[in-house]
Amino acid sequence: MRSILLATALTMIGFSAISQTQGISYTAVGRGVATTYVTDYHTLGINSSALGWGNEYGKKFTMGSSEFNLGFYSDSLSADRLKELYKAIRNDIRDEGQDTAAWQTQQQYARDYVESGVAIDASFNWMGFSYHNEKLGGIAFNIGEHYNWYSKLNEQTSELIFEGRLSDYFDQFTVVFGTDTSTIQNTGNLSEDTLAAVIQGTITNPVPLSDITNGSKLKFTWNRHYNVGYGRKIFGNDSTFAIYGGIGGRFIQSMAMVDLESNSSGVYMYSALSPSYDIDYGAIANVNPSTFTGGGAIPKPVGMGYGLDFSMSAKILGFLKVSAAVNNLGSVTYTRNVYRVKDSIVGSMDLAGLANYNVTNSVQQLLEEGGILSLEGEEKYTVANAANFRMGASIDLWKKASFGIDVVAPFDKDNPGSIANAVYSVGAEIRPVKWLSLTAGYFGGGIYANNIPVGINFILGGGTYEFGVSSRDALTFFLDGSNSISTAFGFARVRF
């Protein structure tokens, strides 16, 4: 069973990087703030009015590629556990299949994920371009991949996902020994040979799905963005007071979406996944009006939509910048492989539990025939984008240092891909020499706690070429109690 991260940034980079509120701007990751720092195509989806500033090196054109970010975060899992998650995802991508883990190991996976909020964010820039001059202002374009995962599971849901048909939820097992099929009681102390022969778990008195999953949440999107933006000075003088405005937009192709939430009001779930995920929906696919089976080496989109950005900035006395932006207003409409959940009883399960720590494979456990959910096909479904509002400010100190603050908040945290809650950050940059930028900061909020981003960037040829690396949480390297792993990297960014 292939990982749910199929063909995302992990397949392209092979090690971890990160992004949540800094987009593809690896230079901003290391300081934790972005709103008043980003320039050129890095402004897209963050602060398009900054396109009117140009860049500090006086270059008109900027081009870039192969910039990527990927991060793993949790409100309770340790960095060591998150590294296990990353390794499991990487191994799933490299292997065509996976063996079933021992039942005791699956139980440990389930216990670790109970009530543990887990977020995964990945971005990859295929190509970016921008142009600026004083009269026209700035224009920019880029193509990028964006992957967002958030899950938080209650005890019963975690157990069913990781233990599958061997879950203690089931009081009977169907076993096959050779040509003999029989039903036995789940006594809780069956031998490994017997457990290996189980093909189905059943329960005598089944429980409604809404009761089993109550308190669980899973939000997942994988989108490709074709971004464009324009920004320019509206009036004023940079040395005293000037106002800049910007607009942006994007065409969105979506390869995957899952939106599941269960609470006291019931269970709600819509999904749409590219055929590349190899989900076996069973007979229900034959009567689904949106069934789509087109395959190929490149994953096919299952939804399309748009997003709009609006921003304003002020430059005050030549050294203070203040900005506000609203980004990604819009929606995506899914018309392929669209399914919704029926709140039925869970009486049996055919699927084996997960073989490793990869919680992203829970999508198969939920959606495939013989899994946890009972599905109905839908013709289409529209999802509001993960829009956000952000404010930021920064002050430049003698061109050798700067200090900034950011606040980023979701319009609706329940939309797939949204940050969980408002994220606040402070950060600084020091330029000891012209060709070296050192950054550090602090951020919290969302599901993050006490993260210390750091970064180093090399600027060569008076800004003609730059490359660097950064991490969103330096504490990962020093503290056992850290709850994130991350790095960001860019090496093909040029100006002329």
N, C-alpha and C positions, 0 to 999 in steps of 0.2 A: 504494500500500500504506500503510495507516494506521499511525501509530506505536503501539507497544505500550503507550504511556502513555495510550491512549484514555480520555477522560472522567475522568482522575484530576485531581489538584490543578492541574496545569499548565493544563488547559482552563478552570479557574475563575479563575486569578490572572494568568497571562501573564508572570510573572517569577519568579526563583528565591527560594526560602525553604528552611528546613532543619529536620530533626529526626532524631535517632537514639535517644538515651536520655532525652530530655526530653518526649516525647509532643507534645501540642499546646501546651504551656506556653511561649509565646514569651518570657515574662518570665524563665524559667529558662535559655533558650538562651544569653542574653548572659553568664551567669556560669558556665555549664558544669556546674553542680551543681543537683540538683532534689529529692533524696529528702526533706530536711528543710525545704525552702523552699516547696514547692507547697501550695496551699490550694484549697478548694471543689472544683469538678469537675475542675480540673487534677490532682488527686490520683489520679484513676482510672487504673489501670494503672501507677502509680508507687508511691504510699504511701497507701492508703485510711485508715490510722489517723490521718493528719493531718486528716481530716474532723472529728475530735473537737476540734481546736484552735479551729475557727472562723477568723476573720481578724482582723488587727490593728486594723481600723477599727470593730469592733463591729457590723457589718451582718449581718442574719440571712439575707438572700437574695443570691445572686449569679447573674447570667445572662450568657451570652456567645454570640457567633456570629462567623463569618468570621475565625477564627484559623487561620493556615496556616503550614506549614513545609515546606521542600523543600531538599535538599542533594545535592551531587555530590562524591564523594570518590574518591581513588585512591592506591594505594601507589607509583605511578611516573608516572602521567600528570600533566603540569603543569596549572596553573589555566587557562592559555590553551587547552589541549586540552579540558579539561572545559567551558569556555565554548563551544567548538565543538560538543560533545556536546549541551549545553543548547539552543543555537540550532537544531541539526538536529532535535531532538525538537519544539521549538516550531514549526518550519516544517512538519514532517510533519503536525502536528495541524491547522494552518491550511490546508494543501493536501490535495486529495483523492488526489493521486497523486504520483509522483516519476519523474524520468528516470534512466536508467542513467548513472553517472559513468564517466569515462574509465578504462580499465584501469589506467593508471599511478597514478591517484588512488586507486583501490580497493586497489592494492598498498600504498600508503602507509598507508591506514586499517588494513590487516591488520598491517603492521609495528608500528604504534603500539600495537595491542591485544595483541600477543604478551606473555604473562606479566604483563599489567597488570591488577591487581585493581581493579575499578570497582564502587562502591556508589552507589545512588540511593535516597533516602528521602524520602517525602512524607507529610504528614498534613494533614487539613482538618477543622475542627470545624463541623459543620452547626448544632449547637445544644447548649448546656450549661446546666445548672441545678443549684443546690445550696441547702440550707437548714440552719441550725445554731441550736441553743440549748443552754444549759448542761445541762439535764436529759436531753433526748433524745439529744444528740450531733449528728452531721452526716450528712446523706444527700445523694447527688448522682447525676445522670444526664447522659449526653451521647451524641450520635451522631456518629461520625467515620469518615473514610476513612483507610486506611493502605496505603501502597504501599512495597514493599521490593524492591530489585534488587541482586544481587551476581553478578558474572561474572569469571572468570579463564580465559583461553583459551591453549592451546598454539599453536605456530606453524602446524601443519597445519589445525587447526580454524578459527583466525582467517582463514587464507588462503581456505578453502572458504566461509566465511560472507561475507566481504567481496568476494571475487573471483568467487564462484559458479561457473558453468559455464566461465569463462575461467581458472580456477585452473591453475597449473603442475602440479598433481596429475594432471591429465588429459593423456594423450599424443595424443589424437585429438579433433577437433571435427567435429560435424555442422553444415554451413552451408547456407543457402538463399539463392540469388540468383535472384530472380524465381520461375520455376517449377522451377528446377533445384536438387535436393538432392544433396549429396555429402559425403563424409568426407575430411578432410584431416589431416595431421600437425600437431601443435602444435610448431612449430619455435622458438617463443620470440621471433620477430621478425616476426610477421604484421602487416599494415597495419591501421589503424583501421577501414577499410571492411570488411575480412575479419572482424575481431573483432566488428563490429556485426552481421554476418550469422550468427554462431554461435547455434544454438538448443539445443545439447546438448554437454556434455563427457563423454568416456568414457576409460577406462583399460584397457589390454590385460591387465595383471596387477593386479587390484583388491586392496585391502588391507582387512582386517577393521576394522570401525568402532571396536572397542575399542583398536586400535593407533593409529588416526588421532587419536582424541580423548584418549588417555591423558594425564592431568594437567589436563584441563579441568574446569571447574565452573561451573554456572549455577543460581542459586537466586532464585526470583521469586514474590511473592505480592501480590495486591491484595484487601484485605478491608475490609468495612464492619462496624464494631463498634457495638453497642447496649449501652453500659456503665451499670452501676449499682453504687453502693458505699455502705457505712455505716461510720462510725467514732465512737468515744466514749472518754471517760476511764473506765478500769477502777477505779483507786483512786489516792489520793495527793493532794498539793497541789503546784500548779505552782511555788510559790516554794521548795519544798524538794526533793521527789521525787514524780513522778507517772508512771503507766503508762497508755498508750493502746493500744487494739487496733482493727483494722479488717478488714473483709472486702469483697470486690468480685467482680463477675462480669460476663460479657458474652455476648450472643448474637452469633454471627459469621456473616455472609453473605460468601462468597468469590466474586469475579468471575474470578479467575485464579490459577493455580499452575503453576509449572514447577520440577521438582526433578531436576537432571541432575548426575551426577558420574561421572568416568571415571578409573580408576586401575589398578594392576597386577592387581587382582581382576576387572576387566572394566568394562563400561559399564552404568550404571543411570540410568533416566529414567522419571518419571511426569509427566503433565501433565493439566490440565483448564482450558480457556479458554472464556469466555463467547462465544456466537455473534457478539457485537458486534466481535470481533477479526477476523472474516472469514477464518479459516484454512480453506484448501481442502485437506481431508484426502484427497480423491479417493475411489476405490472402497472403501477400507477403512472409510469412514464408514457404508456400507450394511450392514455386518455387525457394527458395534460396538453392543453392547446398551445403551450409555449415550449414544448419539448424541442431541444436542439441537439443534434449529434455531430455537427461538423467538427472534425478534428484537424490534425496537422501539427507540424513542428512548433508553430507559433500559436499560443493560446488565443482563442477567439473571444471577443467581447460578448457579454450577455446584456449589457446595458449602456446607454449613452445619455449624456446630459451636458450641463453648462454650469459655470460659476462666474460671479462678478465680484470685483474688488473696487473699493473707493477709499481714498486716503488724502490726508492733508498734513503738511509739515510747516514749521516755522523755524527760520534761522534768526537768532537774536544776538546782536553785538559781535558777530563773527565767530563765536566760540560755543554757543549754546544751541542745541537742536531739540525740538519738541515735536512729536508726531502722534497721530491717531489714525487707525485704519480699521475698516470692516472688510473681511475677506471671505470669498467663496460662497456668496449668497447664490442660491440656485438649487438644482436638484438633478438626480439621475433617474431615468425611467428604465426599468428592466423588462425585457420582452422575451427572454430566452431562459429556459429551465427555471421558471419561477414556481416556487412552492410555498405553501403556508401550512402551519401545524393544525391538527385537529386535537382537541383536548379529550383524548380517549384514555382508556385504562392501559397500563403496561403489564401485560400478562406473561410475556415471554421475550427472549432475546436470543438470537442466533450468533451474533458476532462475538469473536474473541476479544479480550481486553487489549489495551495498548501494550506494545512490547518494549516501550522505552518511555522517557520522560516528556515526550513531545505532545504537549496538550493541544497543539494545533490540529493534530489528527483526530481530535474529538468531533470534528465536523462530520467525518465519515461515520463515527459511532452514532451520531444523532440522526443523520439523513438517510443512510443506506437502508435498503430493505433488510428486515430482520434486526434493525437497530432500535433505538429508544423512541423515536418520534413516529407518529402516524401522520402522513402528509396528504395534501390535496393540491392538485395543479392549479395554477392561475395564469390568466392571459398576460397580465402585466402588473407591475407594482412600481410606484414612485417613491423615492427616498430623498428627503431633504439633505443637502450637503452638510458636512462638518464645518459649518461657518464659525468664524471667531471674530472677536473684537480685541484690538490690542492698542495699548498706549505705551509710549516710551520717551525717554529724554536722555541726553548725554551732553557732557561738557568736555571740551578739548583744552588741554593744559600745555601750552607752549610747543605744540606739535610733537611732544615727546611722550605724552600720556593722555589718556581719556578715561572717563568714568561714566557709566550709564545704568539706567534702570528700565525694566520692562514689566508690564502686566498683560497677560494674555488670558482671555476668558472665552468659553464656548457659548454660542447662542443657545444650543440645546445639547447638553451632555449625553442625552440618550440617543442622539443620531450616531449611526455607525461611523467610526473614524474620528469622533470628537475626543478632545482631551477630557479627562474625567471631571476636573474642576479647574478653577482659575489657577494659573501658574504665575508666580512672581519671581523676579530675579534681579540681581545686581551684578555688575561686572566691570572689569577694568582692562585696559591695554597699555603696555609700555613699549616704547621704541628706543632701546638703548643705542642702536645704530640704525641707519636708513634701511638696511636690508633684513632686519630682524624684528618680528612682532611677537611679544610674549603676552598671553592673556590668561586671566583667571576670574572667577566669580563665585556666586552662590545662587542657588535657586531652590524653591520648594513649592508646595501646593500640588494640586492634582493628586496623584498617588505617590509623589516623590517626597522625600524627607532629607534635608540637610545634604544636598548634593553640591560638590565643589568642582565645577568645570575648569579645565586647564587646556592650553593649546600653544603651539608654536608654529609660526608661519614665516617662510623665507621669501623675500621680495627682491628679485634680481633685475638688473638693467633699468633701474628707475621705474619699476612697476611693470616692465614688459612681460615678465614671467614670474609666477609665484606658485609655491606648493607648500603644503603643511599637513600637520596631523594634530588631532585634539581628542579630548575625552570629556564626556559630560559629567563624569564623577571620578575625580582622583582618589576619593576615599576607598574605591574598590581595591586599590593597590595596597592600602595600609590597614584597613579595618575589616575584621571578620564579619561585622554586623551590617555591612553595606548591602543595599537592596537593588543594585543596578550594575550592569556591565555595559561598556560603551567605548567606541572610538569613532572618529570621523576622519576622512582623508580626501585630498584632492591633489592632483599632480599635472593637470593639463589645462591650465588657465593662463591665457596670454592677452596682452593689450598692445595696441599699436595705433 
